Amino acid sequence: MFVLCYLIFLGTFRTYHWLYPKYFVSGESMTPTYWEQEVVQVKAHRKPERFDVVVLHPPDAPNELYLKRVIGLPGERIDYQEGVLFVNHEIVNDAFAYRTEAFAWESISGEPIPEGYYFVLGDNRTISKDSRIFGLVSEKQILGIVQEGNKKE
């Protein structure tokens, strides 16, 4: 009986950590939200919503892992003008917009973000390697949504 209970516990433990893995933050592209070597954990596997932080494989480096914030959703056009985020020409409050240089969607495409793709940015916009550089991220490249609220003590 003990062996059976142990195997059930071990199986549940391993499944949980497979579905909700933890990652170490590497780099400063998400500062001040996340810090170098901070541990973050995937909390959900669903379609990302605007401003969710996700773990992803970037299109230009499929073996690497990046932590980025979802800004643009399928069907949208993203613009930043004078530190303000515009989604489909409507102002949307973005806590990190003041760090974002002017950006026009037309510089990437004449079409809205395709179904199944997302536009992502790091919170430290001045140094972040993100969708402005590597392009849109497909839903398949997103490993999960990160539990926010981690803070450096």
C-alpha positions as CSV (number, residue, x, y, z in Angstrom):
1,M,0.0,0.0,0.0
2,F,2.8,2.4,0.9
3,V,4.5,1.8,-2.5
4,L,1.3,2.6,-4.3
5,C,0.8,5.8,-2.3
6,Y,4.4,6.8,-3.0
7,L,4.0,6.1,-6.7
8,I,0.8,8.2,-6.9
9,F,2.4,11.1,-5.0
10,L,5.5,10.9,-7.2
11,G,3.4,10.8,-10.4
12,T,1.3,13.8,-9.3
13,F,4.4,15.7,-8.2
14,R,6.2,15.1,-11.5
15,T,3.0,15.9,-13.6
16,Y,2.5,19.2,-11.7
17,H,6.1,20.3,-12.3
18,W,5.9,19.2,-16.0
19,L,2.7,21.3,-16.5
20,Y,3.8,24.2,-14.3
21,P,7.5,24.5,-14.6
22,K,9.8,27.1,-12.9
23,Y,12.3,29.1,-14.8
24,F,15.2,31.4,-13.8
25,V,15.1,34.9,-15.3
26,S,18.2,35.6,-17.3
27,G,18.9,39.2,-18.5
28,E,17.4,42.6,-17.8
29,S,14.7,42.8,-20.5
30,M,11.9,42.4,-17.9
31,T,13.3,44.7,-15.2
32,P,11.8,46.2,-13.0
33,T,9.0,43.5,-13.0
34,Y,11.5,40.6,-12.8
35,W,15.1,40.6,-11.8
36,E,18.1,38.6,-13.0
37,Q,18.1,35.0,-11.5
38,E,14.6,35.4,-10.1
39,V,12.5,32.3,-10.2
40,V,9.2,32.5,-12.1
41,Q,6.6,29.7,-12.5
42,V,4.1,29.0,-15.3
43,K,0.6,29.3,-13.8
44,A,-1.6,28.8,-16.8
45,H,-1.9,27.2,-20.2
46,R,-4.5,29.2,-22.1
47,K,-4.7,31.8,-24.8
48,P,-2.7,34.8,-23.6
49,E,-4.5,38.0,-22.8
50,R,-3.1,41.5,-23.1
51,F,-0.3,42.2,-20.6
52,D,0.1,38.6,-19.6
53,V,3.8,37.7,-19.1
54,V,4.7,34.5,-21.0
55,V,7.6,32.1,-21.4
56,L,8.3,31.6,-25.1
57,H,10.7,30.3,-27.6
58,P,11.6,33.3,-29.9
59,P,11.2,32.7,-33.6
60,D,14.8,33.5,-34.3
61,A,16.2,31.3,-31.6
62,P,13.9,28.3,-31.0
63,N,16.2,26.6,-28.4
64,E,16.2,29.7,-26.2
65,L,13.6,30.8,-23.6
66,Y,12.4,34.4,-23.2
67,L,10.1,36.1,-20.8
68,K,8.0,38.8,-22.4
69,R,4.7,40.7,-22.0
70,V,1.9,40.2,-24.5
71,I,0.9,43.6,-26.0
72,G,-0.8,42.8,-29.3
73,L,-3.5,40.1,-29.8
74,P,-4.7,38.5,-33.0
75,G,-6.6,41.0,-35.2
76,E,-5.0,44.1,-33.8
77,R,-2.6,46.8,-34.9
78,I,-0.1,48.2,-32.4
79,D,1.3,51.7,-32.3
80,Y,3.3,53.7,-29.8
81,Q,3.3,57.5,-30.1
82,E,4.9,59.8,-27.6
83,G,4.9,57.2,-24.8
84,V,1.3,56.1,-25.4
85,L,0.0,52.7,-26.6
86,F,-2.6,52.6,-29.3
87,V,-4.4,49.4,-30.2
88,N,-6.4,49.7,-33.4
89,H,-6.0,53.5,-33.0
90,E,-7.6,53.5,-29.5
91,I,-5.5,54.5,-26.4
92,V,-4.8,51.6,-24.0
93,N,-3.1,52.1,-20.7
94,D,0.3,50.4,-20.6
95,A,2.4,50.9,-17.5
96,F,5.6,50.7,-19.5
97,A,4.6,52.8,-22.5
98,Y,6.7,55.7,-21.4
99,R,9.8,53.5,-22.0
100,T,8.7,52.7,-25.6
101,E,10.1,54.6,-28.5
102,A,7.7,55.5,-31.3
103,F,6.6,52.5,-33.2
104,A,4.1,52.1,-36.1
105,W,2.4,48.8,-37.0
106,E,2.8,49.7,-40.7
107,S,6.6,49.2,-40.2
108,I,5.9,45.5,-39.8
109,S,2.8,44.8,-41.8
110,G,-0.1,46.3,-43.6
111,E,-2.3,43.6,-42.1
112,P,-3.5,43.1,-38.5
113,I,-1.8,40.5,-36.3
114,P,-2.8,37.1,-37.8
115,E,-4.9,34.6,-35.9
116,G,-2.7,32.5,-33.5
117,Y,0.1,35.2,-33.3
118,Y,1.0,37.7,-30.6
119,F,3.1,40.9,-30.4
120,V,5.3,40.8,-27.3
121,L,7.6,43.3,-25.6
122,G,10.0,43.3,-22.6
123,D,9.2,45.7,-19.8
124,N,12.6,47.3,-20.1
125,R,11.8,48.5,-23.6
126,T,15.1,50.3,-24.2
127,I,17.1,47.1,-24.2
128,S,14.6,44.3,-24.8
129,K,14.9,41.9,-27.8
130,D,11.3,41.4,-28.6
131,S,8.7,41.5,-31.4
132,R,10.1,44.7,-32.7
133,I,13.2,42.7,-33.6
134,F,12.2,39.1,-34.1
135,G,8.6,39.6,-35.2
136,L,5.4,38.0,-34.0
137,V,5.3,35.0,-31.8
138,S,3.0,32.1,-32.6
139,E,0.7,30.5,-30.0
140,K,2.8,27.3,-30.4
141,Q,5.9,29.1,-29.3
142,I,4.3,30.2,-26.0
143,L,5.0,27.6,-23.2
144,G,2.8,29.2,-20.6
145,I,1.7,32.3,-18.7
146,V,3.8,33.3,-15.7
147,Q,2.6,33.8,-12.2
148,E,3.1,37.5,-11.5
149,G,3.7,39.1,-8.2
150,N,7.3,38.0,-7.7
151,K,9.3,40.7,-6.1
152,K,12.9,41.2,-5.2
153,E,13.3,41.6,-1.5
